[in-house]
Structure formats: C-alpha cells, structure tokens
C-alpha cells in the first residue's frame, strides 16, 4: 500500500500500530463513524417496533443475525435455528427478532420455515437498531454488526464459519486474539466467540442463556459495552471532523 497511498485514516484504534509494524503508509486513528450514531441511538424509541411485532414484555428477547451475505447465512442459519430450539427447550417461549436485508428476505423466510419459534423478520435501518435495543441479547455472525450491537449496548455471543477448505489457510494467516471487533477495541475477550468446529448449537446456547437474565455474565458484558463508544472515538471530536482535519492538513503540507 505504501507505494500507492499517502496516508491512511483508521477507523479502529489498533490499526495504526499494525500498519507501522507491517511497514505500511502513515496512518492516523480518527475514530469509527458508528461513534457518531451513539446520541441518535440513545434517543431512538424502540416501542413502535415492539408494538408492531406485539412482543410479550415478560418473555426473553433474542436478536438473531446470521450475516449480511447469502454465503454467511447459508453456513449459519441452520445452526442458529438449532440454538433457538435449545433455548426454547430450556427456557420455554422466547421472542426472536431477525433483521434481514430485502435481497435476502425470501431466502431467510425459507430457512426459518421449520423453526419451532418463528422469528419476527425486521426490515429497515431504524427498526434494526430498535430490535437491538429491545433484545436482551444477540446471536450474531462476526462482522461490523458486532460494533453496531456494542453501540446499542446489546450483550452478544458471536459465531462464524467459513468453507472447510479455507479454514486451515485462514488459521495460518490470522494471528489476532479475537475476530470480534469489540473485543479487539477493548483489548480483552469479553464477548464469547465460537468459530468453525466450535460453532455448535450446544456451545452457543450455553453461552447465551446467562445473557437472557440478570447474571454476572450479563452484567460483565453491560459494563464493557458502556465503554466501547469511548474507545471508538479518537478524542479529536467527531470521527468525520477528525478525518477532515487529517485530509486538510495533508493537502496543506503537500501544497506548501
């Protein structure tokens, strides 16, 4: 990248050190755009979605997020369905919400048709975040959605699977302590992750149960979630403003 890029704007706090270690171009941490959504999200009223879905306030509520790409959904939807079955057997009735992109809706509807508890499929940006605020916990594919959940303050368990042939290669290439972005931001593995052969319905259900009621595990996650936004901001004001300042300073330096 160094031959083609003058300066990088990093969204995550650990990125500048990584680029420096690997000999990349100059890199400045400006903060993550999601940090700017925190005030909006704090004021977002989830009750319209709760009323629309006719959610039962007395039941545990789980938001299920099997991925944004068809390949991810294909690998995770079945095991997530088995998790729901296990939770149902252990806890009784629960409310399941599943935000889904319109392009995947028919595919997801077919995949959940035989679930014993049919999830409420949720569409649209605002209602996705309303579902996060309503949920006691989330079962999520690894990705940017884990940062969205963190900003919403939703406890989570994270899973991921790749094609079996790709797994050994990726294990050799990836040396990070976690694949969960909030874990990397915090520098500690607060949010459980289950990857590849560890991504089983029994393991996922066992990790989710304590998050659906008031337990030490849930309180630990909530305490960590309360600090994530501060780590997603560089301290230089809004990330968009910090990014603009870096660009303007760079242009000024080049054209002096």
C-alpha positions as CSV (number, residue, x, y, z in Angstrom):
1,X,0.0,0.0,0.0
2,X,2.8,2.4,0.7
3,X,3.6,2.8,-2.9
4,X,0.1,3.9,-3.7
5,X,-1.3,5.5,-0.6
6,X,-0.1,8.8,1.0
7,X,-1.9,8.5,4.3
8,X,-4.5,6.1,5.9
9,X,-7.4,7.1,8.0
10,X,-8.0,4.3,10.6
11,X,-11.4,3.5,12.0
12,X,-10.2,1.3,14.8
13,X,-7.7,2.2,17.5
14,X,-5.3,-0.8,17.0
15,X,-4.9,-0.1,13.2
16,X,-2.1,2.5,13.3
17,X,0.2,0.2,15.3
18,X,-0.5,-2.7,12.9
19,X,0.4,-0.6,9.8
20,X,3.5,0.7,11.5
21,X,4.6,-2.8,12.4
22,X,4.0,-4.0,8.8
23,X,5.7,-1.1,7.1
24,X,2.6,0.5,5.8
25,X,1.9,4.1,4.9
26,X,1.4,6.8,7.6
27,X,-1.8,6.1,9.5
28,X,-3.9,8.2,11.8
29,X,-6.7,6.9,14.0
30,X,-9.7,9.2,13.5
31,X,-12.5,7.1,15.2
32,X,-15.3,5.0,13.9
33,X,-18.4,6.5,12.2
34,X,-20.6,4.5,14.4
35,X,-19.5,6.5,17.4
36,X,-21.3,9.5,15.9
37,X,-24.6,7.4,15.8
38,X,-24.5,6.9,19.6
39,X,-26.6,10.0,20.5
40,X,-29.2,9.2,17.9
41,X,-29.3,5.6,19.1
42,X,-29.6,6.7,22.7
43,X,-32.7,8.7,21.8
44,X,-34.2,6.1,19.5
45,X,-37.6,4.9,20.8
46,X,-37.9,1.1,20.3
47,X,-41.6,1.0,21.3
48,X,-43.0,1.4,17.8
49,X,-41.3,-1.9,16.8
50,X,-42.4,-3.6,20.0
51,X,-46.0,-2.6,19.3
52,X,-45.8,-3.6,15.7
53,X,-44.4,-7.1,16.5
54,X,-46.7,-7.4,19.5
55,X,-43.8,-8.6,21.7
56,X,-44.5,-10.0,25.1
57,X,-42.7,-7.9,27.6
58,X,-42.5,-10.9,30.0
59,X,-40.5,-13.1,27.6
60,X,-36.7,-13.1,26.9
61,X,-35.9,-11.4,23.7
62,X,-33.1,-12.5,21.4
63,X,-32.0,-10.8,18.2
64,X,-30.5,-13.3,15.6
65,X,-28.1,-12.1,13.0
66,X,-26.8,-14.8,10.7
67,X,-24.9,-12.5,8.3
68,X,-25.4,-10.0,5.5
69,X,-24.3,-12.2,2.7
70,X,-26.0,-15.2,1.3
71,X,-22.9,-17.4,1.9
72,X,-22.8,-16.4,5.6
73,X,-26.5,-17.0,6.0
74,X,-26.2,-20.4,4.3
75,X,-23.5,-21.5,6.8
76,X,-25.0,-20.1,9.9
77,X,-28.8,-20.1,9.7
78,X,-29.2,-23.8,10.3
79,X,-27.0,-23.9,13.5
80,X,-28.7,-20.7,14.7
81,X,-32.0,-22.4,14.3
82,X,-30.8,-25.3,16.4
83,X,-29.7,-22.8,19.0
84,X,-33.2,-21.4,19.1
85,X,-34.6,-24.9,19.6
86,X,-32.2,-25.5,22.5
87,X,-33.2,-22.2,24.1
88,X,-36.9,-23.0,23.7
89,X,-36.4,-26.4,25.3
90,X,-34.6,-24.8,28.2
91,X,-36.3,-21.5,28.8
92,X,-39.8,-22.0,27.2
93,X,-41.1,-19.4,24.9
94,X,-38.8,-16.6,23.8
95,X,-39.2,-13.8,21.3
96,X,-36.9,-13.9,18.3
97,X,-36.2,-10.9,16.1
98,X,-34.2,-11.2,12.9
99,X,-33.2,-8.1,10.9
100,X,-32.9,-9.0,7.3
101,X,-31.9,-7.3,4.1
102,X,-34.7,-7.2,1.5
103,X,-32.4,-9.0,-1.0
104,X,-32.2,-12.0,1.4
105,X,-35.7,-12.0,2.8
106,X,-37.1,-14.8,0.6
107,X,-34.0,-17.0,1.3
108,X,-34.2,-16.4,5.1
109,X,-38.0,-17.0,5.1
110,X,-37.4,-20.4,3.5
111,X,-34.7,-21.2,6.0
112,X,-36.7,-20.4,9.1
113,X,-40.0,-22.0,7.9
114,X,-39.5,-25.1,10.1
115,X,-38.2,-23.3,13.3
116,X,-40.4,-24.1,16.3
117,X,-40.3,-20.4,17.1
118,X,-40.7,-18.3,14.0
119,X,-38.6,-15.2,14.2
120,X,-40.0,-11.8,13.6
121,X,-38.3,-10.6,10.4
122,X,-37.4,-6.9,10.7
123,X,-36.6,-4.6,7.8
124,X,-35.1,-1.2,7.6
125,X,-32.2,0.6,9.2
126,X,-34.1,2.2,12.1
127,X,-36.0,-0.9,13.0
128,X,-32.8,-3.0,13.0
129,X,-31.5,-0.7,15.8
130,X,-34.8,-0.8,17.6
131,X,-34.6,-4.6,17.6
132,X,-31.1,-4.3,19.1
133,X,-32.4,-2.0,21.9
134,X,-35.4,-4.3,22.6
135,X,-33.2,-7.5,22.7
136,X,-31.8,-8.9,26.0
137,X,-29.0,-10.5,23.9
138,X,-27.8,-11.1,20.4
139,X,-26.6,-14.2,18.5
140,X,-24.5,-12.7,15.7
141,X,-22.2,-13.5,12.8
142,X,-18.8,-11.8,13.2
143,X,-18.6,-8.5,11.4
144,X,-19.5,-4.9,11.6
145,X,-22.8,-5.8,13.1
146,X,-21.0,-6.6,16.4
147,X,-19.9,-2.9,16.6
148,X,-23.5,-1.9,15.9
149,X,-24.6,-4.1,18.8
150,X,-21.9,-2.7,21.0
151,X,-23.0,0.9,20.3
152,X,-26.6,-0.2,21.1
153,X,-25.4,-1.8,24.3
154,X,-26.7,-5.3,23.5
155,X,-24.9,-8.3,25.1
156,X,-23.8,-10.8,22.5
157,X,-22.5,-14.2,21.5
158,X,-20.6,-14.3,18.2
159,X,-20.2,-17.1,15.7
160,X,-18.6,-17.6,12.4
161,X,-17.9,-20.4,9.9
162,X,-16.0,-20.5,6.6
163,X,-15.8,-23.2,4.0
164,X,-13.9,-26.2,5.5
165,X,-11.1,-26.0,2.8
166,X,-10.5,-22.3,3.7
167,X,-10.2,-22.8,7.5
168,X,-6.6,-24.2,7.7
169,X,-5.3,-21.4,5.4
170,X,-7.0,-18.7,7.5
171,X,-5.8,-20.2,10.7
172,X,-2.2,-19.8,9.5
173,X,-2.8,-16.2,8.3
174,X,-4.8,-14.8,11.2
175,X,-2.9,-14.2,14.5
176,X,-5.3,-11.7,16.2
177,X,-6.5,-12.6,19.7
178,X,-10.1,-12.4,18.5
179,X,-12.3,-12.0,15.4
180,X,-14.8,-9.9,17.3
181,X,-14.3,-6.2,16.7
182,X,-15.5,-5.0,20.1
183,X,-13.1,-7.5,21.8
184,X,-10.2,-6.1,19.7
185,X,-11.2,-2.5,20.5
186,X,-11.4,-3.3,24.3
187,X,-8.2,-5.4,24.2
188,X,-9.9,-8.2,26.1
189,X,-12.2,-11.1,25.1
190,X,-15.4,-10.0,26.8
191,X,-17.8,-11.3,24.1
192,X,-17.7,-15.1,23.6
193,X,-16.9,-16.2,20.1
194,X,-17.3,-19.7,18.5
195,X,-15.5,-20.3,15.3
196,X,-15.7,-23.1,12.8
197,X,-15.8,-26.5,14.6
198,X,-16.6,-24.7,17.9
199,X,-19.6,-23.1,16.3
200,X,-22.1,-25.6,17.6
201,X,-25.7,-25.2,18.8
202,X,-24.9,-26.6,22.3
203,X,-21.9,-24.2,22.8
204,X,-23.8,-21.1,21.5
205,X,-26.9,-21.9,23.6
206,X,-24.9,-22.4,26.7
207,X,-23.2,-19.0,26.3
208,X,-26.5,-17.3,25.5
209,X,-28.6,-18.5,28.5
210,X,-26.8,-16.3,31.1
211,X,-27.2,-13.2,28.9
212,X,-31.0,-13.5,28.8
213,X,-31.4,-12.8,32.6
214,X,-29.7,-10.8,35.3
215,X,-26.5,-12.7,35.8
216,X,-22.8,-11.9,36.5
217,X,-22.0,-12.7,32.8
218,X,-24.6,-10.3,31.6
219,X,-23.5,-7.6,34.0
220,X,-19.9,-8.0,32.9
221,X,-20.8,-7.5,29.3
222,X,-23.0,-4.5,30.0
223,X,-20.2,-2.9,31.9
224,X,-17.8,-3.4,29.0
225,X,-20.4,-2.2,26.5
226,X,-20.7,1.0,28.3
227,X,-17.1,1.8,27.5
228,X,-16.9,0.8,23.8
229,X,-18.0,4.1,22.3
230,X,-15.3,6.0,24.2
231,X,-12.7,3.6,22.6
232,X,-14.3,4.2,19.1
233,X,-13.6,7.9,19.3
234,X,-10.1,9.3,18.8
235,X,-10.6,12.2,21.2
236,X,-10.3,14.7,18.4
237,X,-14.0,15.3,18.2
238,X,-16.4,13.6,15.8
239,X,-14.7,11.0,13.6
240,X,-15.8,12.8,10.5
241,X,-14.3,16.0,11.7
242,X,-11.1,14.3,12.7
243,X,-10.8,12.7,9.3
244,X,-11.4,16.0,7.5
245,X,-8.7,17.7,9.6
246,X,-6.2,15.0,8.7
247,X,-7.0,15.3,5.0
248,X,-6.8,19.1,5.0
249,X,-3.5,19.1,7.0
250,X,-2.1,16.6,4.5
251,X,-3.2,18.7,1.5
252,X,-1.8,21.8,3.1
253,X,1.6,20.1,3.7
254,X,1.8,18.8,0.1
255,X,1.0,22.2,-1.5
256,X,3.1,24.5,0.6
